[in-house]
Amino acid sequence: MNIYDTVNRLASEIKESEEYKTYKDAKQKLNSNMEIKNKVQEFDKLRVDTQKAMLKGESNSNELSVKLQNLYTELYQNEIAKNYLDSEMKFSVMVTDINKIISEAIKDVLE
């Protein structure tokens, strides 16, 4: 079998996966509610800023962490945001697992 056929089959199977479908549906629902979408975008930006601050050892990293946790708690009170964040995580784990499997298979030539 041709490797490209295999990859195309994998792509189709990803699109048929429950993780993909659930994430896509949750993303569509999020996009239909601009207030919640903006909060999730704020959360994503704050998450990146917090990670950067922690890596740099900046003094405001604790303050950002508290703010991030508070926003996360607020988002989890909303069903649309909660479903989106949960499905995003599950989809991300699936994609990470796929990448890990592929990387393991070819690690001997990557080292």
C-alpha positions, 0 to 999 in steps of 0.5 A: 500500500502507498504511504499517501493512501495510508495517510489519507485513510488516517485523515479520513478516520480522524474526521470520523472520530468522536473526538473530531466530531465533538470538537467541531460541534463544540467549536461551531456552538462557541462561534455562535456566541461571541461573548463566550468566544471572546472569554475563551480567547481571553483564557487562551491568551492568558494561558500563553502569557502565564506559561511565558511568565513562568518560564521566564521566572517573572514575578507576576506569574503567580498573579497571572496563575490566579487570574487564569484559574479564576477565568477557568472556573468562570468558563466552566460555569457555562455549558458552551465553554465547558463543552468546548474546552473539554472537547478541545482537550480530548481532540488535542490528546488524540492528535498528540498520541498520533504524533507520538506513535509516528515519532516513535516509529521513525525515531531511529532516523531522527536521532 
